[in-house]
């Protein structure tokens, strides 16, 4: 009997250039801060869009689910 072993696969790491990683990090941070503002901070009364309540009403249930007061 011969002792044949199956070929093993070797994983290679993904190499991302630093400049591209920085762009992804900055883009993700901007999106995260924008989401935080619209869900957690925008109250309609002192919104950056004036007294428009559309964004506030759109994320109203998410605000309460995440624990942000708004009344």
C-alpha positions as CSV (number, residue, x, y, z in Angstrom):
1,X,0.0,0.0,0.0
2,X,1.2,3.4,-0.9
3,X,0.6,6.3,1.4
4,X,-0.6,9.1,-0.9
5,X,-1.8,12.3,0.6
6,X,-4.2,14.8,-0.9
7,X,-2.6,18.1,-2.1
8,X,-2.9,20.8,0.5
9,X,-4.0,24.3,-0.4
10,X,-2.1,27.3,1.0
11,X,-3.9,30.5,1.5
12,X,-2.3,33.7,0.4
13,X,-3.0,36.9,2.3
14,X,-4.7,39.8,0.5
15,X,-2.4,42.7,0.2
16,X,-4.0,46.1,0.1
17,X,-1.9,49.2,-0.5
18,X,-1.9,51.7,2.3
19,X,-3.3,54.5,0.2
20,X,-6.3,52.4,-0.7
21,X,-6.8,51.3,2.9
22,X,-6.8,54.9,4.1
23,X,-9.4,55.8,1.5
24,X,-11.7,52.9,2.7
25,X,-11.1,54.0,6.3
26,X,-11.9,57.6,5.6
27,X,-15.0,56.7,3.5
28,X,-16.3,54.4,6.1
29,X,-15.8,57.0,8.9
30,X,-17.7,59.6,6.8
31,X,-20.6,57.3,6.2
32,X,-20.7,56.2,9.9
33,X,-20.7,59.8,11.1
34,X,-23.5,60.7,8.6
35,X,-25.6,57.8,9.8
36,X,-25.0,58.7,13.4
37,X,-26.1,62.3,12.7
38,X,-29.3,61.4,10.8
39,X,-30.3,58.7,13.3
40,X,-29.0,60.0,16.6
41,X,-28.7,63.8,16.4
42,X,-31.1,65.2,13.8
43,X,-34.2,66.3,15.7
44,X,-36.0,68.3,13.0
45,X,-36.1,71.5,15.1
46,X,-32.3,72.1,14.8
47,X,-31.7,70.1,11.7
48,X,-29.1,71.2,9.2
49,X,-32.0,71.1,6.7
50,X,-34.1,73.7,8.6
51,X,-37.5,72.7,10.0
52,X,-37.9,69.8,7.6
53,X,-39.1,66.7,9.5
54,X,-38.8,64.1,6.7
55,X,-35.5,62.6,7.9
56,X,-36.6,62.6,11.5
57,X,-39.9,60.8,10.7
58,X,-38.1,58.4,8.4
59,X,-35.7,57.2,11.1
60,X,-38.0,57.7,14.0
61,X,-38.5,54.1,15.0
62,X,-34.8,53.3,14.6
63,X,-34.0,56.2,17.0
64,X,-36.2,54.6,19.7
65,X,-34.9,51.1,19.0
66,X,-31.3,52.3,19.4
67,X,-32.1,54.3,22.6
68,X,-32.0,57.9,21.3
69,X,-34.7,60.1,22.9
70,X,-36.5,62.5,20.5
71,X,-39.6,63.8,22.3
